[in-house]
Amino acid sequence: MSAAHDGSAPRFAPGAQVRVKDDWPETRGPCHIRTPYYVRGRLGQVVRPLGAFPNPEDLAFARAAPRRQLYHVLFDQPPIWNDGKAGDTVMVEIFEHWLEEA
Amino acid sequence: MAAPPSGVNLALLDKLVAALSAKGLVTEAEITERQAITDRASPEIGARMVARAWTDPDYYALLMRDGKAAAEAAGASMAGAPELGVLENTPSQHHLVVCTLCSCYPRALLGYPPGWYKSFAYRSRAVREPRAVLAEWGTQIPDDMEIRVVDSTADYRWMVLPMRPAGTEGWSVEKLASIITRDALVGVALPRVAGSD
């Protein structure tokens, strides 16, 4: 994939176990975030780094937007959604500053 | 197709464009060019890309490595478009694309998203009960096949590369492309050979 890289290496490798930060910036004031609420605080696995992109949380407010590493992170369908079937998954693009080692 | 825009919305749009122009963020020429690119885009381009990937190993490799380059090689205008990622369906894995946050869609390639793709019902249900949603489309995924819902939340746009169905051996690229629908490129449907099941 041809995503632009900023030269800084991704912190997480494919297969890394991660937890999405249990953070709710929308409770603190105006913000623009791309991390869906349903994965916050949840455990997932890095599928692959997708490259580095200007942080949309800054772009949305016309601020200088440093590049952040973006990842495909995989979650098991249950327990994220218990309506779903075991063995099914949800894969979400998540920026590195939302991820912690798990 | 989307409902025709109301007068109120058109007036709002005019004001938004005027404000963006006044700030020097866009020009009329840029907007016209972008509309022309989306008007030219069509699921037929994606269908041709898939058919070619089914028959040409070099093109398949390019498609999986660099979606934008593969789209441009198929005649799409990808300048200024987000990255294009390709999700390959396999006998053990089916991909379904949704954008729960808004309506991210590979417009530069497939054109305007269908109304249902932007609906609250699809956006909330696809991620939560994908098998029930697919069943309503008449799409049965075997129990032992993983459904991987891909929530398009950031800087990529995603297209599904469906599996080539049985019964298409020896078909031309054109004939193969004719069975690949927009819905199959999003993952709510599968390519079907007329007369089979």
Interface residues (C-beta under 8 A of the other chain):
Chain A: M1 S2 A3 R34 T35 P36 Y38 L50 G51 F53 P56 L70 L74 Q77 W81 D83 G84 K85 G87 D88 T89 V90 M91 V92 E93 I94 F95
Chain B: R65 D66 G67 K68 A69 E83 G85 T100 L101 V127 R128 E129 P130 R131 A132 D143 D144 E146 I147 R148 V149 V150 D151 S152 T153 A154 D155 Y156
